[in-house]
Amino acid sequence: MQASSSKALPQVQPTVAASAPAVPSKAAQATASQALRRRRALAPLEPISARARVLLGLGFFVVFVAVWAIATFGGFVPPTFLASPLTMLKEGWLLFTEYGFIGDIGMTVWRVFGGFLLAAVFAVPLGIAMGTWKTVEAFFEPFVSFCRYLPASAFIPLLILWAGLGEMQKLLVIFIGSFFQIVLMVAVTVGGARRDLVEAAYTLGANSRGIVARVLIPGAAPGIAETLRLVLGWAWTYVIVAELIGSSSGIGHMITDSQALLNTGQIIFGIIVIGVIGLLSDFAFKALNRRLFAWASL
């Protein structure tokens, strides 16, 4: 009986090729990997490499200069209204070799950093106090918010009357333009501290002074540094406005003189110099912040 039943059973022999999954080729894997990288590169908030960031940033400047060259060398824009890149470079060389432009740059840099540091020395402590104590915030916040919307250039006639046409007037323009912005931004940064950290510090026995010195200020320090970096960029706009009126030196003064002579090459060169100096100071600020607050990005 056993022998006959065993003969009746079908003999199934599964093949290895039918049961094993298909393995894609190396070329197909490489193509799929490239497509995935392309999709991820365009995904929202997807980081890119440092090399790609540098190449993309330089690429925009190359395109910008190319369009500028086509518009000027092609005759689409008259030279009176827009100098060509080569004309701009020639005028810039003349500014350095014949007109002492390096002295104008030094004066402008001194005014920017002098007024900005003066504003930061007074604004950062007040902003910390406003963010820490709500009574201080209630007292100062309406006035600071009111002054924040007043353009710094509107104060120039008064500042000329009060401080004359000297350096103090220009420093005060930058001070007014920077001070109120720093105060409010620092107050918001300090006031946004995590409440659980504050409660934990109280539980561990910290007093009010310890909360400010050991919790609020260290926690807000990276944000305060970022605020100062942003406001430093705004300070450059204020100094140019201050130098356009009643000034005998500085990049703004040079731009005003060049405008009277219809020398667009020198005007563009002065604008580019401001941008380069601002970009270098921004990079320096970022590098300093990363070094001082490396733990903030963890």
Kinemage of the C-alpha trace (Angstrom):
@kinemage 1
@onewidth
@group {chain A} dominant
@subgroup {mainchain}
@vectorlist {calphas} color= white
{ca met a 1} P 0.000 0.000 0.000
{ca gln a 2} L 2.761 2.421 0.869
{ca ala a 3} L 4.583 1.781 -2.370
{ca ser a 4} L 1.482 2.338 -4.496
{ca ser a 5} L 0.557 5.549 -2.692
{ca ser a 6} L 4.059 6.926 -3.095
{ca lys a 7} L 3.880 6.327 -6.827
{ca ala a 8} L 0.624 8.245 -7.041
{ca leu a 9} L 2.121 11.445 -5.554
{ca pro a 10} L 3.398 13.933 -8.177
{ca gln a 11} L 7.073 14.707 -8.161
{ca val a 12} L 7.521 18.529 -7.929
{ca gln a 13} L 11.018 19.887 -8.369
{ca pro a 14} L 11.017 23.735 -7.956
{ca thr a 15} L 13.705 25.497 -9.906
{ca val a 16} L 16.090 27.917 -8.261
{ca ala a 17} L 15.623 30.496 -11.029
{ca ala a 18} L 11.857 30.625 -10.491
{ca ser a 19} L 12.006 31.080 -6.713
{ca ala a 20} L 14.992 33.519 -6.369
{ca pro a 21} L 14.298 37.280 -6.709
{ca ala a 22} L 15.688 39.063 -9.707
{ca val a 23} L 18.915 40.948 -8.954
{ca pro a 24} L 19.253 44.261 -10.833
{ca ser a 25} L 22.428 44.901 -12.720
{ca lys a 26} L 25.073 47.351 -11.549
{ca ala a 27} L 24.098 49.817 -14.253
{ca ala a 28} L 20.464 49.757 -13.121
{ca gln a 29} L 21.515 50.260 -9.512
{ca ala a 30} L 23.695 53.251 -10.460
{ca thr a 31} L 20.857 54.801 -12.489
{ca ala a 32} L 18.417 54.366 -9.606
{ca ser a 33} L 20.904 55.855 -7.150
{ca gln a 34} L 21.460 58.913 -9.372
{ca ala a 35} L 17.718 59.432 -9.754
{ca leu a 36} L 17.279 59.202 -5.978
{ca arg a 37} L 20.024 61.772 -5.402
{ca arg a 38} L 18.445 64.146 -7.927
{ca arg a 39} L 15.067 63.831 -6.230
{ca arg a 40} L 16.558 64.385 -2.782
{ca ala a 41} L 18.575 67.399 -3.936
{ca leu a 42} L 15.326 69.170 -4.835
{ca ala a 43} L 13.470 68.004 -1.724
{ca pro a 44} L 12.427 70.694 0.783
{ca leu a 45} L 15.035 71.385 3.508
{ca glu a 46} L 17.366 68.764 2.062
{ca pro a 47} L 20.977 69.792 2.829
{ca ile a 48} L 23.609 69.970 0.113
{ca ser a 49} L 27.345 69.539 0.247
{ca ala a 50} L 29.720 72.436 0.860
{ca arg a 51} L 31.187 72.007 -2.631
{ca ala a 52} L 27.763 72.233 -4.251
{ca arg a 53} L 26.930 75.313 -2.186
{ca val a 54} L 30.102 77.101 -3.312
{ca leu a 55} L 29.588 76.162 -6.969
{ca leu a 56} L 25.976 77.295 -6.959
{ca gly a 57} L 26.872 80.578 -5.271
{ca leu a 58} L 29.654 81.292 -7.769
{ca gly a 59} L 27.382 80.231 -10.617
{ca phe a 60} L 24.929 83.023 -9.886
{ca phe a 61} L 27.700 85.648 -9.976
{ca val a 62} L 28.926 84.248 -13.304
{ca val a 63} L 25.429 84.481 -14.784
{ca phe a 64} L 24.956 87.990 -13.375
{ca val a 65} L 28.223 89.292 -14.870
{ca ala a 66} L 27.446 87.582 -18.180
{ca val a 67} L 24.061 89.294 -18.445
{ca trp a 68} L 25.676 92.597 -17.444
{ca ala a 69} L 28.361 92.193 -20.134
{ca ile a 70} L 25.816 91.317 -22.814
{ca ala a 71} L 23.663 94.333 -21.919
{ca thr a 72} L 26.598 96.782 -22.031
{ca phe a 73} L 28.910 95.410 -24.721
{ca gly a 74} L 25.926 94.618 -26.931
{ca gly a 75} L 24.800 98.233 -26.856
{ca phe a 76} L 21.451 97.494 -25.229
{ca val a 77} L 22.150 100.016 -22.427
{ca pro a 78} L 23.944 103.363 -22.996
{ca pro a 79} L 27.280 103.724 -21.121
{ca thr a 80} L 25.974 106.862 -19.415
{ca phe a 81} L 23.420 104.789 -17.534
{ca leu a 82} L 25.405 101.589 -17.002
{ca ala a 83} L 29.154 101.125 -17.386
{ca ser a 84} L 30.520 97.843 -18.688
{ca pro a 85} L 32.424 95.442 -16.406
{ca leu a 86} L 35.766 96.428 -17.956
{ca thr a 87} L 35.036 100.145 -17.574
{ca met a 88} L 34.060 99.562 -13.962
{ca leu a 89} L 37.374 97.795 -13.275
{ca lys a 90} L 39.363 100.582 -14.946
{ca glu a 91} L 37.580 103.221 -12.861
{ca gly a 92} L 38.164 101.177 -9.731
{ca trp a 93} L 41.876 101.019 -10.472
{ca leu a 94} L 41.941 104.802 -10.880
{ca leu a 95} L 40.153 105.229 -7.566
{ca phe a 96} L 42.863 103.292 -5.751
{ca thr a 97} L 45.879 104.682 -7.595
{ca glu a 98} L 44.936 108.345 -8.054
{ca tyr a 99} L 42.120 109.264 -5.675
{ca gly a 100} L 43.080 107.530 -2.410
{ca phe a 101} L 40.005 105.330 -2.292
{ca ile a 102} L 41.588 103.081 0.337
{ca gly a 103} L 41.234 105.959 2.810
{ca asp a 104} L 37.524 106.267 1.993
{ca ile a 105} L 37.076 102.543 2.608
{ca gly a 106} L 38.851 102.806 5.951
{ca met a 107} L 36.650 105.688 7.085
{ca thr a 108} L 33.457 103.880 6.110
{ca val a 109} L 34.505 100.664 7.863
{ca trp a 110} L 35.401 102.627 10.994
{ca arg a 111} L 32.027 104.366 11.003
{ca val a 112} L 30.091 101.130 10.515
{ca phe a 113} L 31.806 99.170 13.247
{ca gly a 114} L 32.038 102.160 15.584
{ca gly a 115} L 28.323 102.937 15.441
{ca phe a 116} L 27.363 99.268 15.458
{ca leu a 117} L 29.478 98.407 18.513
{ca leu a 118} L 28.159 101.484 20.317
{ca ala a 119} L 24.597 100.316 19.659
{ca ala a 120} L 25.333 96.722 20.667
{ca val a 121} L 26.920 97.730 23.990
{ca phe a 122} L 23.711 99.457 25.080
{ca ala a 123} L 21.096 97.421 23.212
{ca val a 124} L 22.077 93.880 24.201
{ca pro a 125} L 21.788 94.405 28.004
{ca leu a 126} L 18.469 96.233 27.574
{ca gly a 127} L 17.176 93.462 25.301
{ca ile a 128} L 18.193 90.815 27.842
{ca ala a 129} L 16.417 92.748 30.601
{ca met a 130} L 13.259 93.102 28.508
{ca gly a 131} L 13.243 89.413 27.648
{ca thr a 132} L 13.848 88.395 31.258
{ca trp a 133} L 11.536 90.639 33.257
{ca lys a 134} L 8.066 91.333 31.896
{ca thr a 135} L 7.754 94.573 33.869
{ca val a 136} L 10.821 95.951 32.073
{ca glu a 137} L 9.398 94.784 28.767
{ca ala a 138} L 6.040 96.466 29.462
{ca phe a 139} L 7.838 99.730 30.259
{ca phe a 140} L 10.220 99.890 27.286
{ca glu a 141} L 8.565 97.834 24.539
{ca pro a 142} L 5.998 100.392 23.273
{ca phe a 143} L 8.613 103.134 22.897
{ca val a 144} L 11.212 100.810 21.333
{ca ser a 145} L 8.637 99.477 18.869
{ca phe a 146} L 7.642 103.033 17.991
{ca cys a 147} L 11.235 104.080 17.330
{ca arg a 148} L 11.986 100.920 15.350
{ca tyr a 149} L 9.743 102.118 12.529
{ca leu a 150} L 11.381 105.545 12.287
{ca pro a 151} L 13.910 105.683 9.407
{ca ala a 152} L 17.393 106.596 10.571
{ca ser a 153} L 17.760 108.985 7.639
{ca ala a 154} L 14.921 111.130 9.049
{ca phe a 155} L 17.144 112.025 12.017
{ca ile a 156} L 20.018 113.362 9.882
{ca pro a 157} L 18.860 117.024 9.851
{ca leu a 158} L 18.466 116.983 13.638
{ca leu a 159} L 21.766 115.194 14.156
{ca ile a 160} L 23.543 117.749 11.988
{ca leu a 161} L 22.123 120.484 14.223
{ca trp a 162} L 23.045 118.628 17.411
{ca ala a 163} L 26.393 117.076 16.479
{ca gly a 164} L 27.501 118.990 13.399
{ca leu a 165} L 28.977 117.378 10.288
{ca gly a 166} L 31.731 115.462 12.087
{ca glu a 167} L 32.112 111.797 12.861
{ca met a 168} L 29.701 111.842 15.807
{ca gln a 169} L 26.786 112.635 13.519
{ca lys a 170} L 27.503 109.610 11.321
{ca leu a 171} L 28.033 107.315 14.294
{ca leu a 172} L 24.709 108.437 15.740
{ca val a 173} L 22.888 107.665 12.485
{ca ile a 174} L 24.189 104.100 12.626
{ca phe a 175} L 23.453 103.926 16.353
{ca ile a 176} L 19.823 104.954 15.879
{ca gly a 177} L 19.356 102.595 12.950
{ca ser a 178} L 20.817 99.621 14.842
{ca phe a 179} L 19.920 100.151 18.492
{ca phe a 180} L 16.162 99.597 18.438
{ca gln a 181} L 16.386 96.623 16.082
{ca ile a 182} L 18.895 94.870 18.337
{ca val a 183} L 16.858 95.552 21.481
{ca leu a 184} L 13.662 93.956 20.212
{ca met a 185} L 15.323 90.997 18.520
{ca val a 186} L 17.405 90.198 21.609
{ca ala a 187} L 14.323 90.527 23.841
{ca val a 188} L 12.410 88.059 21.671
{ca thr a 189} L 15.346 85.633 21.687
{ca val a 190} L 15.754 85.718 25.481
{ca gly a 191} L 12.000 85.608 26.098
{ca gly a 192} L 11.712 82.451 24.017
{ca ala a 193} L 13.770 80.384 26.472
{ca arg a 194} L 12.531 76.887 27.267
{ca arg a 195} L 10.375 76.944 30.374
{ca asp a 196} L 11.318 73.387 31.325
{ca leu a 197} L 14.978 74.418 31.657
{ca val a 198} L 14.014 77.352 33.866
{ca glu a 199} L 11.838 75.152 36.082
{ca ala a 200} L 14.601 72.548 36.289
{ca ala a 201} L 17.064 75.223 37.421
{ca tyr a 202} L 14.631 76.389 40.121
{ca thr a 203} L 14.208 72.780 41.247
{ca leu a 204} L 17.977 72.437 41.572
{ca gly a 205} L 18.071 75.489 43.852
{ca ala a 206} L 18.972 78.348 41.491
{ca asn a 207} L 17.851 81.855 42.368
{ca ser a 208} L 16.693 84.572 39.962
{ca arg a 209} L 20.236 85.798 39.345
{ca gly a 210} L 21.388 82.276 38.630
{ca ile a 211} L 18.515 81.737 36.186
{ca val a 212} L 19.611 84.755 34.167
{ca ala a 213} L 23.338 84.023 34.280
{ca arg a 214} L 23.255 80.215 33.965
{ca val a 215} L 20.143 79.517 31.866
{ca leu a 216} L 18.742 82.481 29.934
{ca ile a 217} L 21.929 84.154 28.686
{ca pro a 218} L 23.793 80.947 27.699
{ca gly a 219} L 20.686 79.600 25.987
{ca ala a 220} L 20.088 82.827 24.063
{ca ala a 221} L 23.740 83.524 23.227
{ca pro a 222} L 23.700 81.862 19.745
{ca gly a 223} L 20.509 83.723 18.837
{ca ile a 224} L 21.936 87.018 20.089
{ca ala a 225} L 25.064 86.497 17.999
{ca glu a 226} L 22.915 85.794 14.944
{ca thr a 227} L 20.928 88.960 15.628
{ca leu a 228} L 24.131 91.016 15.729
{ca arg a 229} L 25.245 89.478 12.431
{ca leu a 230} L 21.999 90.480 10.734
{ca val a 231} L 21.931 94.003 12.129
{ca leu a 232} L 25.544 94.556 11.073
{ca gly a 233} L 24.355 94.165 7.490
{ca trp a 234} L 21.710 96.841 8.047
{ca ala a 235} L 24.336 99.168 9.513
{ca trp a 236} L 26.017 99.350 6.101
{ca thr a 237} L 22.874 100.883 4.606
{ca tyr a 238} L 22.753 103.513 7.332
{ca val a 239} L 26.378 104.603 6.907
{ca ile a 240} L 25.970 105.175 3.194
{ca val a 241} L 22.944 107.366 3.864
{ca ala a 242} L 24.933 109.294 6.482
{ca glu a 243} L 27.848 109.803 4.074
{ca leu a 244} L 25.642 111.047 1.265
{ca ile a 245} L 24.924 114.264 3.191
{ca gly a 246} L 27.582 116.618 4.512
{ca ser a 247} L 30.530 114.247 4.244
{ca ser a 248} L 34.010 114.792 2.824
{ca ser a 249} L 35.203 111.184 2.966
{ca gly a 250} L 33.899 107.649 2.771
{ca ile a 251} L 32.435 105.399 0.091
{ca gly a 252} L 29.122 107.259 0.149
{ca his a 253} L 30.922 110.537 -0.456
{ca met a 254} L 32.745 109.022 -3.427
{ca ile a 255} L 29.461 107.742 -4.863
{ca thr a 256} L 27.913 111.203 -4.549
{ca asp a 257} L 30.840 112.846 -6.366
{ca ser a 258} L 30.737 110.192 -9.095
{ca gln a 259} L 27.010 110.739 -9.565
{ca ala a 260} L 27.610 114.447 -10.164
{ca leu a 261} L 30.133 113.519 -12.886
{ca leu a 262} L 27.851 110.808 -14.394
{ca asn a 263} L 30.636 108.285 -13.786
{ca thr a 264} L 28.610 105.097 -13.426
{ca gly a 265} L 31.764 102.990 -13.429
{ca gln a 266} L 32.942 104.471 -10.132
{ca ile a 267} L 29.424 104.292 -8.680
{ca ile a 268} L 29.139 100.590 -9.480
{ca phe a 269} L 32.647 99.924 -8.188
{ca gly a 270} L 31.828 101.610 -4.875
{ca ile a 271} L 28.647 99.557 -4.541
{ca ile a 272} L 30.561 96.349 -5.266
{ca val a 273} L 33.226 97.249 -2.684
{ca ile a 274} L 30.490 97.681 -0.060
{ca gly a 275} L 29.049 94.296 -0.971
{ca val a 276} L 32.439 92.555 -0.826
{ca ile a 277} L 33.322 94.041 2.568
{ca gly a 278} L 29.875 93.183 3.904
{ca leu a 279} L 30.147 89.628 2.598
{ca leu a 280} L 33.567 89.155 4.179
{ca ser a 281} L 32.348 90.500 7.531
{ca asp a 282} L 29.324 88.205 7.310
{ca phe a 283} L 31.519 85.155 6.699
{ca ala a 284} L 33.777 86.197 9.592
{ca phe a 285} L 30.764 86.583 11.874
{ca lys a 286} L 29.444 83.152 10.881
{ca ala a 287} L 32.820 81.507 11.476
{ca leu a 288} L 33.142 83.184 14.882
{ca asn a 289} L 29.629 82.110 15.875
{ca arg a 290} L 30.317 78.507 14.853
{ca arg a 291} L 33.510 78.534 16.913
{ca leu a 292} L 31.978 80.116 20.004
{ca phe a 293} L 28.679 78.228 19.914
{ca ala a 294} L 29.532 74.932 18.264
{ca trp a 295} L 27.147 73.154 20.624
{ca ala a 296} L 24.167 75.106 19.225
{ca ser a 297} L 24.153 73.066 15.997
{ca leu a 298} L 24.192 69.688 17.740
